[in-house]
Amino acid sequence: MKTIEILSFRLCTRERKSSYSRTVSKNFSLCTPAIEKAWRSRKLSTSALLRFYSICCKLPATVAMQGPGNVTAKDMPHGINETTVHEYDSQAKLLQEFSKVPSIDKAWIFKSDSGGSSRAMFSISQMNFVANKKRKLILSSHIVKTNNQSTNFQWSPFPVEMDGVSAIVPSPSGSKLLVVRNKEDEAPTQLEIWGSAQLEKAIQIPRSVHGSLFVDGWFEGISWNFEETHIAYVAEEPALPKPVFDDSGFKGEGPFNKDSGTWNGQGDWEEDWGETYSKKRRPTLFVLQISSGEVQIVKGISKSLSVGQVVWVPSFSSASEKFLVFVGWSSENGPQQTPRKLGIKYCYNRPCGLYAVRAPFGGHDNKAVIETKELEDSAGSIILTADLSSAFFPKFSPDGKHLVFLSARSAVDSGAHWATNSLHRMVWPADGRPDSSAKVSCVVPVVMCPKEGSFPGLYCSHFLPCPWLSDGYTIILSSAWRSTVAILSINILSGQVSRISPGDTIYSWDVLALDGDDILAVTSSPIDPPQLKYGSYTNHMEQSSWNWLDVSSPVAGCSDKVRSLLSLNHCSILEVPVKNPSETLSEGARRPFEAIFISHSSSESEETCKGNKKDAVCGPVIVIIHGGPHSVSSTTYAKSFAFLSSLGYNLLIVNYRGSLGFGEEALQSLPGNVGSQDVSDVLAALDYVSERGLIDGSRVAVLGGSHGGFLATHLVGQAPDRFVAAAVRNPVCNLSLMVGTSDIPDWCYIEAYGKEGKELFSEAPSAEYLHHFYSKSPISHLSKVKTPILFLLSAKDLRVPVSNGLQYARALRERGVEVKVIVFPDDVHAIERPQSDFESYLNIGVWFNKYCKRP
């Protein structure tokens, strides 16, 4: 090893020459002479060298760019060469170009005092790599409608950053804004009430009242009442007292005083809801009275329930008592209804129901139970959906006559973590008082086997705060529609479902907000960044349709370089026939599935694919496989996939049978057949594009996360000659290991055994079950694997713990297979912290280029 001088430098504008002041560092060694040679010959800039150290050696970026520092050979990755350094440098710059584009997370629209215009507010996020979090911004606009039927958006000149803000929730009228600031390290939570021009009230809520508010969209429930005087929300219940000790022994329970020589013990272990909810206490319902700043817990709710998604019951009388409706999840959902909080994130198969309870501050004795004939629990709240195993996302119609909600009964009954939803309607009593005997009807049933081109069923992951058109009975929502996302209108009285976003398109559409009977939406495709659209319903000469206008927005901008790279791509949705379908399969499971194919028009493919000859070599391909397995890859724009395609890759994104959006029969065909049916589908999709001369079949890489990683590692074992490289993010490699370490052990039973797994589920699987789990796992094909694999793992993953990937990677190394492992110490299952996400896809790009690109 040679020791070289580190040269701190400053750029001179004159003739672009650099002048260097030399500073000798201590033992700054390079792993290979090639890097030293490249740097000394000026083929490699000092800035590029330092950026490379920042990326590969985990040096802070600020330190790396400052110059001198100590980096020894043991700190550097193995196998570094000049090409690798340039690869990291060029790809990092390119990935940053894609990462700069902000995303629109939410939008709200309110009617202005002046007629003919509305006010819109957008919540926007942008990557902040230095702080390693998303920067949250608010951008406002006036929507002006003119007499000639045109609509103009008049944007504010700049967005406003909401630093330290956990959530923002406008009041129903838009005249007030709730700002939530969840603090760390036991500091009080702060709730701020803002008016049009000033802060009206700031309320500090100590941890003795409650912990942080839930703002994740699952347990989240922040709801203004209609008079805008009270806010109901869900927060962590106060911590239980801990045992206190000092040098003389046990001092009782309660808070400790570090200055008095005491310390807290741990006390009884409190079970949480698993992935992303680690150390979070039970979600509990509270109400804030804005005028006084007083917060009260809502009494009458069983301690066995975790609550979320709270809404106020509309009140059209002067009655003093007010009611709340919320979703409740029982903690007794283990085997044989034993106390067990199985992981709930992404899991719609957890039983839940709608409950009603009196709200505090109503001038009544809140300890009293609701005096009606309803089915009551022991604490005083009443269950409204006793006959349904699942009910969530409650929404009252504008007139208060109907309570609409979704149900994932198919998921609960089958055990699949997500399945086709149904939509239900409850007739709310005229006196406004909850009644568990109120009639519930099914508005949109589960679609088993959709006809070609028709509505495939409901797959909805959220409702708008106000999803109603002015008629009061039409609800607008977004739902998966095969490989796209579509905007639907549903008449809750007739059950009629209409697709109001354009059909026969590769674009996905998502509704953002309603402006009266008009719709603000965002649309995108894998090759088109998000674009705002404004839709209006027209009825001309008995011809009715939705017309969509492009909205010029400062948010939609991306660099010319990104647009130029995206213009080289073409996107299509392929229908792939099922290979050798068994007669025992349901009709829905025998129908073709889909794959999204993004072809890249590189100079290489243009030269070799002219005429689309069958033996043409059309460039390398990355097979991308979603997790779940019951989720779906839609045609929504994703910067990570856009980045990979910009490197010159075709992308084959497979929605194998079992994905959402294709009907219940196709979805339920997968449990019990994982590792075989889904593997066969991916290989069939690969054969489909290869046989048509669309890809170079000798340069195929595979990428997947979670169950997608399960499939990727299965594929390199079952078809070892088909793939030259693989990358997996928190993959499931060994079900027999996962069943004892995951927050969702029931998932292993359901996917390995099918619906029968619900009855077999036990915290102590037998040797027979463990053998079956092993036989279904990628690790059972380990001896055949020869494909180099990049592992990207999260140390805090509770869903697929890091031990799963590490065991498989170590076993491959033992057999001489090339592997690279990166562990992110503070990430959970999704690997979505900005720095981790960036480093993850940067290494994927470099890894695939190493094995897929021609020399």
N, C-alpha and C positions, 0 to 999 in steps of 0.2 A: 504494500500500500504506500502510496506517495502522499505526503502532506503538502498542501498548496496554500497559497496566500488567498485570503478572502479580500476582495477589492470592493470597498465601499465607493459608490460612484454617484455622480450627479450628471444629469443630461444637459448638454449645452444646445441651445436652439440654433446656434450658428453652424451651418453646414451639417447639422445632425451628428456632430462628433461628440464623443464622450470623453470627459477628463476624469481621471481616477485618482483618488487619494488612497494610498496603500496602507492597509492595516493588517498586521499579522495576527491571526487567531491561533489559539492553542489546539493543535492536533485536529484540524478540520479535515477529515479524511474522506476520500471518495471510494466507493466500492469497486469501480472498474476504471482502468486507465482510459477507456473510451470517453467517459464523461469529461475527464480532465483535458483530453485532447480536443474534444469539441469546444470546450469553454475557452481554452487558450487560443484556438484558431478562429475565435469569434463566430463560429457556426452556432454556438449556443450563447445567448445573452446571459448576463449575470442575473437579470430580473427573472428570466425563465428558470435558471438554476435554483434561485431562491423560492420561486413559486412551487417548483417541483418538491423541494424540501418541505414546504408548508403542507403540501397535499399528502406526500408519502410518509413523512416522518412525524406527523402530528404536531409540528411546530405551530404555535399561533401565527396567523397570517401577518400580524403587525411585527412580530419578532423576525419572521423570515424576511420581510421586506426592509428591515432596518439594517441588515448587513451582518457584521461579525457575530458569531455564536459558535458553540461547541456541538458538533454532530459527528459521532464516530461511526465506524463501519457497522457496528452491531445495530445502530439505529436505522440503517437503510434496508429497504426490501431486498430480497434475493433477486439475482438475475437482472440487475439494472444495466441498461446500455443506453447509448446515445439515442437510439430510436424511441425507447420507452420514455425518456425525458421529454423529447419533442412531442410525443403522443399525448402525454398528460397535459403539457402546456397548451397545445392547440385545442384539445377537447375541453379543457377547463374554460377557456375563453368562449368556446362555442356554447357550452352548457349555460354559462352565465347569460348569454344573449337570450336564450329561451326562458331562463328563470326570472328575467327582469319584468316580464309581462304580468301585470296585476290580474287578479281574478275578482269577479263580483260574487259575493257570498249571499247577500240579501238585499231586498229593496222594499220600500214602503211608499205608498202614494196617498196623499190627503187632498181633499178639496180645498181650494183657496177661497177666501172671503169674496173675492171678485169672481163673477161668473165666467165660465169659459176657460178656466185654467186650473191646473192642479200643481201641487208641490210634490216632488219626488226626492227621496233620500236613499242613498246607496251605501251599503257597507262593503268595503273593498279591502282585500288583503294583498300584501306584497312581501316577498321574502326579505328578511333582514339577516344576512348571514353572519354579520359581526356579533349581533346579540343572540343569534341562534333561535330566533322566533319569528313569527309572522308579524309584520307591521300592519296595524289596523287603521284604516282611513275612512272618513265620511265625506261623501261628495253629494252636493245638492243640485237640483235642477228645477226650473219651472217648465211645465208642459202647457204650451199655449195652442189652443185650437182656433183656427181662423174660419171665416165664413165660407171659404172655398174648399172646406173639408180637409185642409192640410193640418199637420201636427208638427209643431216645432219644440225642440228641447233647448232651453236657454240655461247653460251650465254655469255654475259658480266658477270663478277663475282658478281656484286652487282647492284641493282637498284639505281636510283638517285631520291631523293624526290624533288618534285616541290612545295615548300612551298609558299603559297600566290598566286598561279597561278590559273587563272580562265579558261584558255583554251590554248591549243597548236595546231598550224596548220602548218605542213610542207609545203614548196613550192613544186610545181609540180615535180621538179627534185630531191628533197630531199637534196639540197645543203644548204638550209636556213630553219630557223625555226622561226615562229612568236610565241612569248609568250605574252599572255594578262594577265595583272594584274589589275582587277577592284578593286578600293579602296572604303573604306567606309567613311562616314562622310564628304562628299563633297570634298574629296581629289582627285587630278587629276588621271585619268586613265593612266597607263603606258603600252606602246607597245614596245617590245624588238625584235630586229632582230638579230638572232644568226647565225654565220657561223659554220664551222666544228670544230673550236677550240676556238672561242672567241665570245664575245658580240660585234657586229658590230655597233649597233645603239640602243639607248634608247630614247624614245620620250614621254615626259610628255604632256598630253592633258588636259588643264584646263576645268572645268565644264562650262565655258562660251562658249566653242566650242561644247561639247556634254557630256552626262553622261556616265554611264557604258555601255559596249558592251553587247549585247544579246548573250548568249552562251548556251541557254537551249535546242537547237535542234528544236525549233519551229520557232521563229523569227530569230534564229541564221542565220547569213549569213556572213561568213568570207571567202573571195575568192581572191587568188593570180591571177594576170594576167599571161599570158603564158610567157611573157618576164621576169617575176619576178621583175618588177620595181615598181609596184603599188599593193595595197591591197584594195579591197572594203569590207566594213563591215557595220553592222547595230548596231546603238547605240541609247540611249535615246536622244531626241532632248533637246536643252538647256532649262532650266527652264524659264518660263515667269516671267517678273518683278512682284514683290509683292508691294502692297501699303506700304508706309513708314510713320510712325507716330512718334511724340515726344510729350512732355508735352504741346506744344502749338497747336497741332492739326495735320492735314494731311500735309505731306511734299512731296507728289508726289509718283512716282513709281521708283523702282530701288533697288540696294543693300543697306543694312543698315550698319552703323558703330556702333558697340556696345559701343565703347568708347565715342561716341558723344551724347549718351542719346536717340538714336532712336531705334525703333523696327519695324520689318516687320509684317504686317497683313497677312491674309491667301489668300486674293484675290478670284477669281472665282474658284470653284471646277473643277478639271480636272478628267474626267472619265477615268478609266483604263480598262484593259482587264480581270479583275477579278482574280480568283484563281492563285496564285504564281506571279501575276503581280501587286500586290497592290503597289500603289504609284510609279509605273514605268511610265515614260512619253512616248510619242508616238515613236515607233520604226522608225528611220530615217536613210537614206542611206548616207554614207560618203566614201571618197576615200583618202587613204594615199599615197603620193609620197615618196618613201623610201629614195631616195638620198637627198632630201631637208628636209625631216621630216615634210613637210607641209600637213595639212589635209583640205579638202574642202567638204562642203555639196554638194550632188548631186541635182542640181536644176531641175525644170521642173516636180516635182512630187506633185500631189494634196495633200493639207493638210488633206483631208478626208481619205487618205490611210495610213495604217500602213504597213511597208514593212518588208520583210524577205527573206531568202534563195536566196541571190543574186549570180549570176554567170556572168563571162565575156563572151561576144560573141567572138568566135575564130576569129582571124584576120590573114589572110594568104597573106596580101598585105602590102605595105608600106604606106597605107592611114593613115593620122594623126588622124582621128576621130575614137574613140572607143565607144562601146556600152555595156550596162549592161542589163541583164534580171533579173527581180525579181518578187516575189509573192507579191501581194497587197491585203489587207483586208480592205474593206470599213467600216467606223465607223457607217454607216447608215444601221444597220441590226436589228433594233428594229421592233416592230409591224408597219406594213404599211411603212416600210423603214424609220422610224423615226431615228434620231441620237441616237444610243444606242450601247455601246460596251458590248455585251453579253460575258460571260466567254468563253475563247478560248482554255484553256488548256484541252487536251483530246477530244476536240470537232471539229471533221472534218466536221461538218455540217454548218460551217460558210462560206458563199460565198467568193470566192477568185478567182483571175485570174492572168495570166502572163502579165507583162508589160515590155516595153523596153524604155530606156532613154539613152541619150548621157552621157558618162563619162567625168568628168573634166580632166584637164591637157592634152587635146588633141590638143591644138593649134587652137581652134575655139571659137566662141562666144557661151558659154554654155547656154546663155539665149534664143538663137534661137530655134525654134521648129524643129522637124525632118521634112524635106521637102519631104514628100511622100504623097500618096493618102490615107494613113491609117486613120482609126477612131482614133481621138485624143481626149484626155480630155482637159479641159480648161487650164491646166498648161503646156502641152507640151509633156508629156510621152504618149506612145501609148499602147493600150490594144491589146494583141495578141490573146486572147481567148474569144472574146466577145460572142461567141455562147455557151460557157460552163459556168455553174454556179460554177464550182470548177476546179482549176488547181494549182498544187504545185509540189515541188521537181523537178525543171527543171534540165536537164543534156544534154549537147551537145555531139554528137558522136565525136570520135577522129578526123574525117575528117571535122567536122563542118557543114556537110550537113543536119543533122537532130537534132531537139530539141525534146527530149523525156520528158514526164512528167506524173504524176499520176493525176487522178481526183476522187473526192469523190462526184460525182454528185448524186448518189443514196442517200447519207446521206443528202445533201442539199435539194433535192426534197422531201424526206420523212420526214425530221426533226429528224431522228434517229442520235444520236451524232457520231456514226461511222457505216459504212456499207461496202459492198463489193466495192472495188476500180476498176477502169478501167485504162488501160495504153494507152497513145496517142502519136502520132508522128507528128511533124510539119516539113515540108520541108523548110529548111532555104534558103533564097535567095543567089544566087551565089556571088553577090557583097558584101555580109556580112551585108547589111543594113536591119533593121527590116521592116517587111511588114505584116500588120494585115490581109491582104487577102491571106497570104500564106496558102497552103492546110494543113488541119489537118485531120488525119485519126485515127481511133480506132484500136490499135494493139491487146489489150486483153480486150474484153468486160466483162461486169458484168455477172457472172455465177449465174443463177437463181436456178436451181435444178441439182446439179452435179450427175452424175451416180456413182454407188458404186465403190470406189477405184480410181476415176478419180479426176482431178484437180478441187478443190472446189471454185476457185476464188482468186483474189488478196486481200491480207490483209497485206499490207507492211507499216511499220512505219518509214522507213528511206532508203536512198540510200547510197552506198559507195561514197567517194569523186571521185574515178575513177572506175566505175563498169563494164568496157568494156573488153571483150576478144580481142585478137589481130585482129580478122576479122573486127572489127569496127562496127558490127551490132548485136552482142550478148551481152546482159546485164545480169549480175548476181545479184540476190537479195535474201533476206530471206522473207518468208511469212508464216502466219498461215495455217496449213493444218489439219483441224479438231482439235484434241487435241495435235498436235505436231507443231513444227516449221520446215519448210523444206527449202532447198536451191534450187532455181529455175534458169534455164537459159531461156531467152526469145529472140527469133529472132525478131527484131523490123521490119523486112521487110516482113516476112511471118506470124508473129503472133504465131509461134509454141512455146508452153510452155513445158519444160521438167523438171521433178524432178531429180536433179543430186545427192542429198543426198540419202542415203539408204531408201527404203520404207519398209513397214511391220515391223516397229520397234517402241519401246517405246521411243527412243531417239529423242531429238530435236536438230536441227542443225542451226547454225547462221554463216553467212559468215563474216569474219573479214577484209580480204584484198585479192587482186589479185596479183600474181607473174607471170606476163605475162599471159599465159593460164593456170596456176596452181592456186589453191585456198587454202588459209589459212582459216580454220574454227575452231569453237569450238562446241563441242557436250557435252550433259549432259542428265541426267534423274533425276527424283526425288530421286533416290537412288545412283546416280553416280555423283560425283563432276565434274566440267568442265574439259574436256580433249581437248588439241589442236590436230587438224588433218590437214594433208597436202594432197590435192587431185590433181591427174593428170589424164588427159583424155588419154585413150589408144584405139588404133584401131588395133586389131590383128585378121587376117584371117576373115575380114569383121565382126568381133564381137567388137563393141565399148562399152566402159564402163568407169566409173570413179573409180579409185583405191585410197583408202584413207589410209594414213600411220599415225600411232601414232607418235606424236611429244613429246619427253621427254622435260618437261618444269619445271623450278623451281617454276612457278606460280601455277601449278596444285596440289602442295602438301597439304595434310591435315594430321592431327595427326593420329597415329595408333588407338587411341580411337575412333575418328570419323569414320574411315574406318571400325572398328570392329562393331560399332553400325549400320552403314548403311548396313553391310553384313547380318544383321538379317531381312532385309526387302525384300519384293518382290513387283514388280510393274506390273500392267496390265492395259489395256484400255478396259473398258466394253462398249458394245453397249446395251443401255437400250430402250426397246420398249415404245412408247408413249401409255399411258393408255387411252383407250376409245377415240380414235381420231375422231373428228367430220368430217362428209363428206364435210362440208363447208370449211375445211382447204385446203390449197394448198398441192400439192404432197410433196414438200420439208418439210412442217411443220408436215406431218404425218409420216415422216421417223424417225428411232431411233436417239436419241441423245447419247452423250458419257459421261462417268465418269471415272476419273483416280482413280484406287484403289490401295492403298499401304497397304499391309498386313504386320504386324509385328510378327515375329516368337519368341514371348516371351515364357518363360517357362510355363506361365499360358496357353497360347493358344495351345502349343504343347501337354500339358497334357489333355486338354479338347476337342481338335478338331481332335484327331486321327480318321482317316477314313472319315473326312469331313461329319460327321453325321448331318442330318438336324436339330436335336435338340441340337447340340453342342454349347457350349459357347466359342466364339473365341476371347474374349477380347473386350474392349471398342472401340468405333469408334468416330472420329471427322468428321462431315460433313462440308466441306469447300466450300464456295460459293463466286464466284468472283463478283466484282462490275460491273458497267457500266450502264445498263445491257449488252451493246453491246461491250463486250471485251471477253477474253477467258483465261482460265487457261491452260497453256501448260505443257508439261512434262519436261520443263527446270528445272534444279536444283534450289531449293530455300532453303536457310539455315534455315529459320523460320519453314518451313514444315518438313525439316529433323530433326530439334530439337524436334518438337512435336512427330514425329514418334519414336524418340529415347527414349521417355518417356514410350513407350509401347502401343501407340495407333495405330490402323488402321486409315487410312485417306481415306475418300471418297470425291473426288474433282469433283464437278458436273458442266458440261458444258451444261446447260439447253438450250432449244430452244430460240433463240435470241442471242446466242453467235456468235462470229466471227469464220470463218473457215469452215462453213457448208453450204454455199450458201445463196443467198439473200432471197429466199422464207422462209426458216426457221428463218432467222434473223427478217424479217419484220412481222412474225406472232406474235411477242410479244407486240409491242406498242399497247396500248389499253387494253391489257390483263394482265398487271402486277398485282401481288398479287393473281393471280389465276392460269394461265398457268405455270408460273415459279415455283410457290409453288407446283403445281401438279407434275412437273418434278422432283423436288428434292425429294419429298416423293416417287415417283416411283423408283428413283435410290436407295433410302434407303430400300424400299421393295425388290428390286432386290437382294441386297447383303444379306439382312436378311433372305429371303426365301431360299437362297442357303447355309445357315449356315456359312457364312463368317464372321459374326460379332455377338456380344452379343447385341441383340435388346433392352435389358433393360438398357444398359449403352451407350447412344448416346448423344453426345454434338454437338453443332453447332457453327460455326465461320464464320463471314462475315464482310466485310467492305463496306461502301457506299451503293450501291444497294444490295450488299451481306448482309449488315446489315439490309436493308429493308426486305429481304427474311428471315433472321434469326429471326427477331422480328415477322414477319408474321407467321412463322412456329410454334413458341412457343405459339402463340395465336390461330391458326387454328388447330394445333395438339398438345395440351398441355400435353398429356400423352406420347408423343414419345421422349421427350428430358429432360435429367436430369440437363443440364447446357448449358449456352450460353455465348458467348463473341462477342461483336460487336465493330467495329472501325468506328467512325463517321457515324452512321447509319441514313438512311432516315426513320423516324418514323411517320412523319405527313406531307403529301404533302400540306395540306391547310396552314400550317405554313411556309413550305419551299418556296412556290411560291412567297411570299412577302419578303424573306430575302436572297435567293440564288443569285449567279451571273448568274445562268442559269434557270430563271423561265420558259423559253420555254420548258425545259426538262420535267417539271411537266405536261404541257399540252400534249406533244407528248406521253409520256408513259401512261398517264391516259386516253387519248382520241384516240390515234392512229394518223394517218396522218391528220385527221380532226383537231387535236390540233393546226396545223400551222395557220389555219384560225381563230381559237378561241382565240389565244394568245393575252392577254391584260395585261398591268401593273396593271389594276384594275379589278380582276376577280369578277364576280357576285356572289351572294349568292348561286345560283344554282351550279356554278362551284366549289365553295369552299366546298359545300356539297359533290359533286362528288369526289373531291380530298380526303376528309376525309374518304369516304367510301372505297377508294382504299388503304388506309394507314393501317399500323399495329396498330395504336392507336385505330382503330375501333374495334379491337378484344381484347382490353386491359383487359376487365373484366374476360377473360378466362385464362389469363397468370398466371402460378404458378412456372415457371422455374426460378431458380436463374440466374441472368444476370450480367456479367461484362461489363461496359461501358468504352471505351477508346476514349476520345474526344480531339479535338484540338481547342484551344481558337482562333486561327487565321484562321480557316477554313472558306473560303468564298463560297465554293461549297455546303456543308451541314453544315450551321452554328451550333455552339455548342448548341444553344437553342433547336434544334430539339431533340438531345439525352437527354438533361437535362430535358425537359418537360416530356418525356416518362419515364425516370428513377424516377423522382419525383412522377409521377402518380402511378407507381408501388409501391413505398415506401408507399404512402398513402393507398394502398390496402394491405399492409403487405407482399409484395413479396420481397425476399432478393435480393438486388442489391449492387454492388460496383462500384464506379465511380472514374476514374482517368482522370484529365484534364491536358494536356500538354500545358503550357502557350504560347510557342513560335513556335508551329508546325502548319502546314497547313494541307490540307485534307489528304495527304498521310501518315502522321506520319512516316517520314523516317530519322529524325535526329538520329544519332547513339544512344545516351542515351535514347531517347524516344522509338525507335524501340526495344531496348534491354529490357527496363522496360515493354513495352507493352507485348511482347511474354513471358517474365518471369512470369508476372502476369496471362497470359492466361494459362500457364502450371500449375501453382499452383492452379488456380481456377478450372480447369478441374480435377486435381488430387483429389481435395477436394470432388467432387461429383461423379466422375466416377470410382475411384479405389476402389477395395474391401477392407474392413477393415482387 
